[in-house]
Amino acid sequence: MGIYDRDYYRNEPRRSLMGNWSAVNFLIVVNVAIFLVDYFLAPEVPRHPGEHWLDFHMALSPDLITHPWRFWTLLGYGFAHDPQNIIHVGGNMFVLWVFGVDVERLYGRDRFMRVYLSLIVCSGLAWVAIQLISGSDVPVIGASGAIMGIGAIYIYNFPHRVFLLYFVIPVPAWALGIIYVGLDFYGVVSPHDNTAHFAHLAGAAFGLLYVRTGWSLASLLPTRWPKWAKFGGPPLRVHTEDDQPRTQREVQMRVDEILEKISREGEASLTPAERRELEDLSRRFRNRR
């Protein structure tokens, strides 16, 4: 019996940045929309043949340290993709969907979105640092670093899930992770393409850091958001009646608190004690009805 099947609460609409969409679907739509706008509507950049205006100006450049007013590119680059290569955005969004759905279900929409945005910034900062150390001035675009972080979180939680490599070879998730990380390490020591391999590795590392410690850049953000900006799903509210006795209202208030935590952080965030309490309170509420 799922939480949405219980008869002691109902969904009530709430204004939200994403409406009723899942975080994964919202991110896919935003990334694809930016790609299409850049491909069909954005002009080419003068003196940069083949460069489209949108991805050119959203790219994260190593000169960020001397151009701090472009700080917003630490987040913006993660939503821009090469308009000349549909596989760039298509592949990233497919992998985000494969790994992201279960990670979002595990942690909840609010926490998933915070972690995803944090992974974009963290992998971007790592990329800028390594480019400055190496003396390179190559900019970066794409969501790959954040998606590698989500993939690392997925593999940590579901290591024995089986995938079909090239849609043919069955491979457990942990082995798939080793393959991806190995290819990125090879790409770092023997660069032979324009892929931001170090950003991938940084994203995976920050993903593992989060799943082991709970720390991310999102930890530095406010714990409460305006109602319109919340990423969580619609609030779960218990039925109320004006003539209910105070003790029953107290039961409802406690159930509301637990359900709000589920909406905010996912059902997996409940402690065993909270699960037992929710079951007990729901039984008491049904009996009184």
N, C-alpha and C positions, 0 to 999 in steps of 0.2 A: 504494500500500500504506500504510494508516494505521498509526499507532503501536500501536493495539490489536490489529493483525493479526500482529505480530511474534511469533516462536515462542520468544524467549529470555527472556520474562518472563511472569508471571501476575498477575492481580489478587488481592489478599488483602484481606479485609474490615477496615475500620478504624472505630472509633467516631468519629463526627463529628456536629457540631451539625445538619447538614443530611442526614446519611445519604448516600445515592447520588443525591439530587436535585441538579439544576442550581441555581445561584444565582438565576437568573431565575424558575424555577418556585417555588422556596422563597419568594422575595419576593412573588410574586403571591398565593400561598396565604395568607401571613401578612397581607397587606393586605386581602384579601377577607374573611378570617376576622374581623379586627378590625372591619371594616365591618358584617358580619352580626351580630356580638355587640352592637355599638353600636345597630344598627337594631332588633333583636328583643328584646334583654335589658336594655339600659341604660335607666334611667329618665330622664325629663326633669329638667333642672336647675331647682330652685325659683327663681322670679323671672326666669327666662330661658326664656320659652315657645318651644318648637320646638328648643331646644338639648338634645342628648342628653349624658348624663354623660361618656361616654368621650371623644368628640371635644372636648368643652368643656375637659376637664382635660388633654388631650394637646396642645392648641393652643399654639403659640409666641407669646408676647405681648411687645410692646416693653418692658414693665416688667420684663423679665428682669434688667436691670442693678440694679434695686432689690429683686429677689426671686431672688437667686442660688441658693437652694435648689431652684428649679425648673429647674436647668441641664439636667436630663434631657429637657426638652421640646425642646431643640435637636435631639434625635434622634427623640423620640417623635412630634413633629408630622408627620414624613414618613411615618408609618404610619397616620395618621388621615385620614378623608375625610368629607365632608358626608353624613350619613345620610339627608338629604332629597333627595339628588341622586345616583342610581345612575350617571349618566353621569360624574360626577367620578371615582369609583373605576374604573369600567369603561373610560373613555377613557385614564386614566393607565396602567392595567395592559396595555391593548392596545398602547399606544405602547412601554411597557417591553419587551413581548414582541417587537415588530417590530425595535427597535434592539438590545435587550439580548442576544439569542441570539448574534448574530455577534460582538458586542463581548466577550462572555464566552468564546466559542470562541477569540478572538484572544489574550486576556490570561490566561485561566484563571479558575477559580472563586474562588480565594483572593484574587487581585488585584482581580477584578471586585467582590467584596463589599466589600473595603476601600475601593475608589474610590467605590462607590455610597453607602456610609455617610458617607464624607468629604464627598461632594457635598451630602448632606442637611444636614450641619452647616454647611458653608461658605455655601450659599445661605440658610440660616436666619440666620446671623450677618449677612449682607449685608442681609437683610430688616429685622432688628432695627435695624441702623444707619440705614437710610434712613427708617424710621418715626420714630426718635428725632429725626433731623434735621428731618423735616417736621412733627413735633409730633403725629403720629397715634398712636392707641392700638389700631389694628385688629390682632387676632391673625391667625395664618395656620395652615392645616392643608393636608396633601396632599404627594404625592411629586413634584409637577411640576418643582420645581427640580432634583432629582437626575436625573429622567428627561430633562430638557433637557440636562444635562451628559452623560449617556450618549448622547443623540442627537448632540451635538457631536462626541464621540469617534468615533461611527459615521461621521458625514459626513466627518470628517477622513481616516479610513481607507478609506472606500468612497464617494468623492465622485460617482462616475458611475453608481452603482446607480440604477435607475429605479423610481419609485413612481407609482401611479395616484391622483392627487389627486381626491377625491370618487369614487374607484373608476372614473374615466373618463379624466381628463387625465394623460398621461404626463409626469412631471417628474423630472429627475435629483435626486439627493440634495442636491447643493450648492445647487440652486435652492430646494428645499424648506426647507433651513436658512435661507436668506435670507428666505423668506416668513414663517417662524415668528418669526425675530428682528425682522423689520420690524413684524409685528403687535404684538409685545411692546413695542417702542419706542413705537409709536403708543399702546398702552395706558398706558404710563408718562406720556407728555406730555399725553394726553387721556383721563384715567380716566373710564370710563363703565360699569364693572362691578366685581364683587368679586374679580376674578382678581388673583393676586399676580404681576403682570408683572415687577416688578423681581427677584423671587426666581427667575423663569425665566431672565432675562438673566444673573443672577449664576451660576446653575447652568451655563449654557452657557459662560460665561467661565472658570469653574473647570475645566470639562471640557477646554477648549482648553489651559488652563495645564498640566493634567496631561499631555496627549498631547504637548505640545511640550517640557516640562521633566522630567516624571516626578514633579513635586512635588504633594503633597496632604497633608491633615491626617493621612492614614494613614501618611505618612512619619515622623511623630512617635511612632507606636505601636511596640510590640515587634515584632521581626522573627520571633520564635519564639512560638508559641502552645501552650497545653496541647493534648494530643491530642484531647480531647473538643471543643475549641473551634475546631479547624481547619476552614476552609471548603473546602479542596482536596478533590479526589477521592480514591478509595482509592489507597494507595501502590502503585507499580509495582515489583514485586520479582522479581529474577532467581531461577530455580530454583537451589537449592543442594544439595549432597551432602556428607556428613561426610567422605568420603574423597577429596575433590577436592584436587589439588595447590594449593599456595599461589599460584602464578602465576595460576591460573584464578580463584581467589577474589579476587585483586586486580582482575582484569578485571570480575568481577561487582560489586565495590564501586564501581568507576568508572561502570559502567552504571547502578547504583542512584542515584548522585549526579545523573546527567543526567536520569534518568527522574523523580526526585523534583522536579527543577526544572520539568520539563514539567507534573507534577501540580500544582505550586504556582503557576506563573506562565503556563502555556500553552505550546504548541509553538512559537509565534512568538517566544518569549523566547530561544530557542537562537541562539547565534552560529554563523556558517558553520563555524568550527573545531569547535564542539561537535557539529554535525550530522555532519560528516565522521568525527569520532571515534566517535560512536555507531554509525554504519554499519560502521566498521572493527571495533569491539569486538564488534558483533553477529555479524559474519562469523567472527571468530576463535572466538567461543563456539560457533557452530553447527558449525564444523569440528572442534572438540575433542569435540563430542558424537558 
